[in-house]
């Protein structure tokens, strides 16, 4: 897997990082590893800078300024994406563990299917704090919608994703698409992590088809605390839509997605925005009980759309990476 980089953005939770690096070292992970650290733990930094601690790995450690705000995290994500040198990249968290055979199958699928731009396998959940064995696995986290996300246009793939939404943040993807995704997130400067995760999930399908394989691929620990700065970002869905600035964040997410649809499909921006509003409304009616409030907030979001100049910057960003498809 020398053509794959595993990118891990860190913000403390150091015990998980030690476990992950021990896991990588034990299995002699042959992918390149990039650690983008925005935490405070100097002991962890010293440990990772001493590469004799992990002799079996090809990894790079980069110290970034402390992630004091979400905007610091967005900047770190973009800068670290630009440090990736391999054609393919996988983003994971430090409470994840990899299944090399599953990663290899997803990587080979991308190489063999040029109309696909991202791929993943099964994300197995577990609850123990040690390095897991198959007896610890608690089942696929995403069983509801096992089929690939496909379509002939970006709009069709967005609609398919809205009807079968699973996060795509742990997909293996092309390097250029991660940079594009991180650039859009950094430019939009949203103030809510759930919207950021949803935006990344939708952006990932705009550029091409996404494969959902059935081989164990990643192991994800249930119930781990969010990184500092993620507090109260993931309440229950009914509480979430009542949060301050929900409509403003939704407007930014809409514009990020609509800009991609507009450029890739040569579609009018207003039509692209309408598609996002319509299918997101249908998607979220299944998740919240107050449908009238949801519709009211989505209607209200239209007054917060980006200005012409701001949208133009997004268009330029998307166009700059179209040549890689």
C-alpha positions, 0 to 999 in steps of 0.5 A: 500500500505504498500509494496510500497515505493514512492521515490522522488529525490529532488533538490529544486523547493520547492513549488512543494515539499510543494504541494506534501507533502500537497497532500500526507497528505490530502489523508492520503497516506498509502504507505511509502515515501522516500525523497532524497534531493540534494537541497539547501533549508534549510527552506524546509529541516527544514519543512520536518524534522519536522514530525508534519507537516505531521502527516498522513504520514510514510515518511523518509527524507534523506539529500544528498550532493548538486547535483552539477553535474549529477554524484552527482545525479546518486550517490544519486539515487543509494544510495536512491534506496538502502534505499528502504525496501519494495518489490515495489517502484515508483519513481516520481518527486515533480511536480507529484501527485498520484491517490491512486486508480490507484496506487493500481490497478497497484500494484495488477496487479504486484502481480497477474501477476508474469511474469510482473516486472513493471506496470503503469496506465495513466499519466494525464497532468495538468497545474495549480499550485494548487492541482488538481481536475478531471476538471483540467485534460488535457488528458493522456500524453501517448496515442500513444502506450497503449499496454503492452511491452512484449516478451519472451526474453530481446531482444524481449522486447527491440525491442517492447519498441523501436517500442512503446517507452514511458518512464518507469521511473514512473512505479511501479517496484520491488525494486531489479530492481530499484537498478539494474537500478540505479547501471547501470546508476551510473556506466556509468556516462553519461553526457546527461539527455535525454540518461539517461531517455532513458536508464532507459526506456529500462532497465525497460523492459529487466527484464520482461514484463511491463504493461500499464494500463488505470486507472488514476495513476499519475498527471503530471504538464506540463511546469514546469522548470527542476531542476538545472543542467538540462539546455539545456539537452532537446532541440529539437531532431534535435538539440540534435543529434548535441550535443557534445559527442552524440556518446560517450553517445550513446555508453554508453547507448548501452553498458548498454542495451546490457549488460542486453540483453547478460546476460538475453538471454545468447547472444553474446555481439556483437550481443546484441550491433547490436540489439541496434544499429539497432532498435534505428536507426529505432526508431530515424529515426521517430524523426529526419530529418537528417537520414544520420547524425543519422546513421553516429553518431551511426556508430561512437559510436562503437569506444567508447564502454566500455573496457572488464574490464568495461563491465565485471563490468556491467555483474557482476552487472546484474548477481547479481540481476538475482536471484530475477526474 
